[in-house]
Amino acid sequence: MTTTPDIPVVIAHFGNQPEYLQSALALAAQWNQTVVLLGDEHNKNFWPHHASITGLELAKWQEFQKVYVKLSNYDEFYEKAFWQRMFFLEFWMQDQGYQEVFLLDSDVATFANFTQELQLFLLNKYTAGLMVLQNPGNLLWMASPHFSYWTQAGISDFTSFCIHAYSNPEYLDKFQAVYNEMKDLGLGGGICEMTLLYEWSQKDTKVFNFAQVFQGMTFDHGISSASNYLPAEYQMQFGLKKFIFRDGKPYGYNQMLKQYIRFWGIHCLGGNKWLIKRFLSPQWRHFYLWETGLRKARYRVKNWIKGT
């Protein structure tokens, strides 16, 4: 495979068109030439470069659905979207002739041109790249695709592995045992595409881990956690990773390496999606921590007033 001037950035989102999605797309487009919304009929006019899955009949997706067993308490639509984005991304890459893509969740704030900064390193060495903690957990091991790199060979192999795993008692029995234990412990969630990504990535040495520090840079696993690749790795303030911005790029202080690390992007998961709009603004991004602190203080005051 040879270098290309531009690897597309694909943001997958189905079902609606929230404000944070617009901010995520706009921020990705500030840094990257081609940004594609992989969506459906509900957001078809939301972004100029839109690829809709509505009405598509994919034989491989149908094959997966025949063997798939739901082992989670996730909402049906939400869980289906996990899997759809992988199978339909594979189809879209083949249909459009793209050999490589970067796939982002819709709650990711982008701060890098991924082609310029990562292509030469990844090219011909890795078939995929994921976010994996050093110790994802003893119960449910997971790898996240919220920032991921895919070649056609990598995505095709992963979707084939999903069909194989759900057709194989060796994997199904393991998944069922994990889900049963989670239910016994009263834990939410369950088996999802991240479980399969972890299983698949452990069998393939050509999967790069973006959670680790690489040449003084990394990608955020989650803004509300001090952990990234290692536990308690980065400084926090007001319940968020503490970033400073230099030339429009975020840096977090790594407490293990005792130095500032540049972040290619920030994962504003859960209730922190509102931050993407702040990060889109060159002025407001510097004040995200103080605004968070004020919001939390206001919330505490309201609760105190209610209790008096």
C-alpha positions as CSV (number, residue, x, y, z in Angstrom):
1,M,0.0,0.0,0.0
2,T,1.3,3.5,-0.9
3,T,0.7,6.8,0.8
4,T,-2.4,8.8,-0.1
5,P,-2.7,12.6,0.3
6,D,-5.8,12.3,2.4
7,I,-7.3,9.4,4.5
8,P,-11.0,10.1,5.2
9,V,-12.2,10.7,8.7
10,V,-15.5,8.9,9.2
11,I,-17.8,9.8,12.1
12,A,-20.7,7.3,12.5
13,H,-24.0,8.4,14.0
14,F,-27.5,7.0,13.5
15,G,-31.0,8.1,14.5
16,N,-30.8,11.8,15.1
17,Q,-28.7,15.0,14.7
18,P,-27.7,16.4,18.1
19,E,-25.9,19.7,18.4
20,Y,-22.7,18.0,19.6
21,L,-22.5,16.0,16.4
22,Q,-22.4,19.2,14.3
23,S,-19.5,20.5,16.5
24,A,-17.7,17.2,16.3
25,L,-17.9,17.2,12.5
26,A,-16.9,20.8,12.2
27,L,-13.9,20.4,14.5
28,A,-12.7,17.3,12.5
29,A,-13.1,19.3,9.3
30,Q,-10.9,22.1,10.7
31,W,-8.0,19.6,10.8
32,N,-8.8,17.1,8.1
33,Q,-9.6,17.4,4.4
34,T,-12.3,14.7,4.0
35,V,-14.8,14.2,6.9
36,V,-17.7,11.8,6.2
37,L,-20.8,11.3,8.3
38,L,-21.8,7.7,8.2
39,G,-25.5,8.0,9.0
40,D,-29.0,7.3,7.9
41,E,-32.2,9.0,6.7
42,H,-32.6,10.9,10.0
43,N,-29.5,13.0,9.4
44,K,-29.1,12.8,5.6
45,N,-29.0,16.6,5.2
46,F,-26.9,17.3,8.3
47,W,-23.5,17.2,6.7
48,P,-22.4,17.8,3.1
49,H,-20.4,14.5,2.8
50,H,-23.0,12.0,4.1
51,A,-23.1,8.2,3.5
52,S,-26.5,6.7,4.4
53,I,-27.0,3.1,5.5
54,T,-30.8,3.4,5.0
55,G,-32.1,0.8,2.6
56,L,-28.8,-1.0,2.1
57,E,-29.0,-4.8,2.1
58,L,-25.6,-6.3,3.0
59,A,-25.2,-10.0,2.8
60,K,-22.5,-10.1,5.4
61,W,-24.6,-8.0,7.9
62,Q,-27.5,-10.3,7.4
63,E,-25.2,-13.3,8.0
64,F,-24.1,-11.8,11.3
65,Q,-27.7,-11.1,12.4
66,K,-28.5,-14.7,11.9
67,V,-25.9,-15.9,14.4
68,Y,-25.9,-12.9,16.8
69,V,-27.1,-13.4,20.4
70,K,-28.0,-10.3,22.5
71,L,-26.0,-10.6,25.8
72,S,-26.5,-7.1,27.2
73,N,-29.1,-4.7,28.6
74,Y,-28.3,-2.0,26.2
75,D,-31.2,-0.3,24.3
76,E,-32.0,-2.2,21.1
77,F,-31.3,0.7,18.8
78,Y,-28.2,1.7,20.6
79,E,-26.7,-1.8,20.5
80,K,-27.6,-2.4,16.9
81,A,-25.7,0.8,16.0
82,F,-22.5,-0.6,17.6
83,W,-22.4,-3.4,15.1
84,Q,-23.9,-1.6,12.1
85,R,-21.1,0.9,11.9
86,M,-18.4,-1.8,11.6
87,F,-20.2,-3.8,8.8
88,F,-21.4,-0.7,6.9
89,L,-18.0,0.9,7.2
90,E,-16.5,-2.1,5.6
91,F,-19.0,-1.9,2.7
92,W,-18.5,1.9,2.3
93,M,-14.7,1.5,2.1
94,Q,-15.0,-1.2,-0.6
95,D,-17.7,0.7,-2.5
96,Q,-15.7,4.0,-2.5
97,G,-12.3,2.4,-3.0
98,Y,-10.7,3.6,0.2
99,Q,-7.9,1.4,1.5
100,E,-7.7,3.3,4.9
101,V,-10.0,5.3,7.1
102,F,-10.0,6.8,10.6
103,L,-13.2,6.1,12.4
104,L,-14.4,8.4,15.3
105,D,-17.3,8.3,17.7
106,S,-19.6,11.3,17.4
107,D,-18.5,12.6,20.8
108,V,-14.9,13.0,19.9
109,A,-13.2,16.4,19.6
110,T,-10.4,16.3,16.9
111,F,-7.1,18.2,17.2
112,A,-4.9,16.7,14.5
113,N,-4.6,16.0,10.8
114,F,-4.5,12.2,11.2
115,T,-3.2,11.6,7.6
116,Q,-0.2,13.9,8.1
117,E,0.7,12.7,11.6
118,L,0.0,9.0,11.5
119,Q,-0.1,7.6,8.0
120,L,3.6,7.1,7.5
121,F,3.9,5.2,10.8
122,L,0.8,3.0,10.3
123,L,1.3,2.3,6.6
124,N,2.1,-1.4,5.8
125,K,2.8,-2.1,9.5
126,Y,-0.7,-2.2,11.0
127,T,-4.1,-3.3,9.7
128,A,-6.0,-1.5,12.4
129,G,-5.6,0.8,15.5
130,L,-7.8,0.8,18.6
131,M,-7.9,2.2,22.2
132,V,-7.0,-0.4,24.7
133,L,-6.2,0.1,28.4
134,Q,-3.2,-1.9,29.8
135,N,-5.7,-3.6,32.1
136,P,-9.2,-3.2,30.7
137,G,-10.7,-5.2,33.7
138,N,-11.0,-8.6,35.1
139,L,-14.6,-9.2,34.1
140,L,-15.2,-7.6,30.8
141,W,-12.2,-7.0,28.6
142,M,-12.8,-4.3,26.0
143,A,-11.1,-2.3,23.2
144,S,-12.7,0.9,22.1
145,P,-13.1,2.1,18.5
146,H,-14.0,5.7,19.4
147,F,-10.7,6.6,17.7
148,S,-9.6,3.8,15.4
149,Y,-7.7,3.2,12.2
150,W,-8.9,0.7,9.7
151,T,-7.6,-0.8,6.5
152,Q,-9.8,-2.8,4.2
153,A,-8.0,-6.0,5.3
154,G,-8.5,-5.1,8.9
155,I,-12.2,-4.2,8.9
156,S,-13.0,-7.3,6.7
157,D,-11.1,-9.6,9.1
158,F,-12.8,-8.1,12.1
159,T,-16.4,-8.5,10.8
160,S,-15.6,-12.0,9.7
161,F,-14.3,-12.7,13.2
162,C,-17.6,-11.4,14.7
163,I,-19.6,-13.9,12.6
164,H,-17.2,-16.7,13.6
165,A,-17.3,-15.8,17.3
166,Y,-21.1,-15.9,17.5
167,S,-21.1,-19.2,15.6
168,N,-18.6,-20.8,17.9
169,P,-19.5,-22.3,21.3
170,E,-16.0,-21.5,22.6
171,Y,-16.7,-17.8,22.4
172,L,-20.4,-17.9,23.0
173,D,-20.0,-19.9,26.3
174,K,-17.4,-17.4,27.4
175,F,-19.6,-14.4,26.6
176,Q,-22.6,-15.9,28.3
177,A,-20.6,-16.6,31.4
178,V,-19.3,-13.0,31.6
179,Y,-22.8,-11.6,31.1
180,N,-24.3,-13.9,33.7
181,E,-21.7,-12.7,36.2
182,M,-22.4,-9.1,35.4
183,K,-26.1,-9.6,36.0
184,D,-25.4,-11.3,39.3
185,L,-23.3,-8.4,40.4
186,G,-26.0,-5.9,39.3
187,L,-23.7,-4.3,36.6
188,G,-25.1,-2.7,33.5
189,G,-23.9,-3.2,30.0
190,G,-22.7,-6.5,28.7
191,I,-21.2,-8.0,25.6
192,C,-20.8,-5.5,22.8
193,E,-18.6,-4.8,19.8
194,M,-15.8,-3.6,22.2
195,T,-15.7,-7.1,23.7
196,L,-15.2,-8.6,20.2
197,L,-12.6,-6.0,19.3
198,Y,-10.6,-6.9,22.3
199,E,-10.7,-10.6,21.6
200,W,-9.8,-10.0,17.9
201,S,-7.0,-7.5,18.7
202,Q,-5.3,-10.0,21.1
203,K,-5.0,-12.5,18.2
204,D,-3.5,-9.9,15.7
205,T,-0.2,-8.3,16.3
206,K,-0.8,-5.7,13.6
207,V,-3.3,-3.7,15.7
208,F,-1.8,-0.5,17.1
209,N,-2.8,0.9,20.5
210,F,-3.6,4.6,20.4
211,A,-4.0,4.8,24.2
212,Q,-0.3,4.5,24.7
213,V,2.1,7.4,24.5
214,F,3.8,7.4,21.1
215,Q,6.5,9.9,20.4
216,G,5.1,12.3,23.0
217,M,1.5,12.0,21.7
218,T,-1.6,10.0,22.5
219,F,-5.4,9.9,22.1
220,D,-7.8,10.4,25.0
221,H,-9.7,7.4,26.3
222,G,-12.2,9.5,28.2
223,I,-12.1,13.0,29.5
224,S,-13.7,12.1,32.8
225,S,-11.0,9.6,33.7
226,A,-7.4,10.1,34.8
227,S,-6.6,6.7,33.2
228,N,-5.7,6.3,29.6
229,Y,-3.4,3.4,28.9
230,L,-2.3,3.3,32.6
231,P,-4.4,3.9,35.8
232,A,-4.3,7.5,37.2
233,E,-2.1,8.5,34.3
234,Y,-3.1,12.2,33.8
235,Q,-3.8,15.2,36.0
236,M,-7.4,15.9,36.7
237,Q,-9.4,19.0,37.8
238,F,-13.1,19.3,38.5
239,G,-13.5,15.6,37.5
240,L,-12.0,16.1,34.0
241,K,-8.6,15.7,32.5
242,K,-6.7,18.9,32.8
243,F,-5.6,20.1,29.4
244,I,-3.7,23.2,28.4
245,F,-3.7,24.4,24.8
246,R,-0.6,25.3,22.8
247,D,-1.1,26.5,19.2
248,G,-4.6,25.1,19.4
249,K,-3.5,21.6,20.5
250,P,-4.3,20.0,23.9
251,Y,-1.6,18.8,26.2
252,G,-2.2,16.8,29.4
253,Y,0.4,16.2,32.2
254,N,1.4,12.6,32.4
255,Q,2.0,11.8,36.0
256,M,4.1,8.7,35.2
257,L,6.4,10.3,32.6
258,K,6.5,13.6,34.4
259,Q,5.9,15.5,31.2
260,Y,3.2,17.1,29.1
261,I,1.8,14.8,26.4
262,R,0.1,16.1,23.2
263,F,-3.4,14.7,22.5
264,W,-4.7,14.0,19.0
265,G,-8.2,14.2,20.3
266,I,-10.5,14.3,23.3
267,H,-13.3,11.8,24.0
268,C,-16.2,13.8,25.5
269,L,-18.2,10.8,26.5
270,G,-21.4,10.6,28.6
271,G,-22.6,13.9,30.1
272,N,-19.5,15.8,28.7
273,K,-20.7,16.0,25.1
274,W,-21.4,19.7,25.6
275,L,-17.7,20.3,25.8
276,I,-17.2,19.6,22.1
277,K,-18.8,23.0,21.3
278,R,-16.5,24.7,23.7
279,F,-13.5,23.0,22.2
280,L,-14.6,24.1,18.7
281,S,-14.1,27.7,19.9
282,P,-10.4,28.9,20.0
283,Q,-11.4,31.3,22.9
284,W,-13.8,29.2,25.0
285,R,-11.7,26.0,24.9
286,H,-9.2,27.6,27.4
287,F,-12.0,28.0,30.0
288,Y,-13.7,24.5,29.9
289,L,-12.4,23.6,33.3
290,W,-13.6,26.7,35.0
291,E,-17.0,26.4,33.4
292,T,-17.2,22.8,34.6
293,G,-16.3,23.9,38.1
294,L,-19.0,26.6,38.0
295,R,-21.6,24.2,36.8
296,K,-20.8,21.8,39.6
297,A,-20.8,24.5,42.2
298,R,-24.2,25.7,40.9
299,Y,-25.6,22.2,41.1
300,R,-24.4,21.8,44.7
301,V,-26.0,25.1,45.7
302,K,-29.3,24.1,44.1
303,N,-29.3,20.8,46.0
304,W,-28.4,22.6,49.2
305,I,-31.4,25.0,48.7
306,K,-33.7,22.2,48.0
307,G,-32.6,20.5,51.2
308,T,-33.1,23.5,53.4
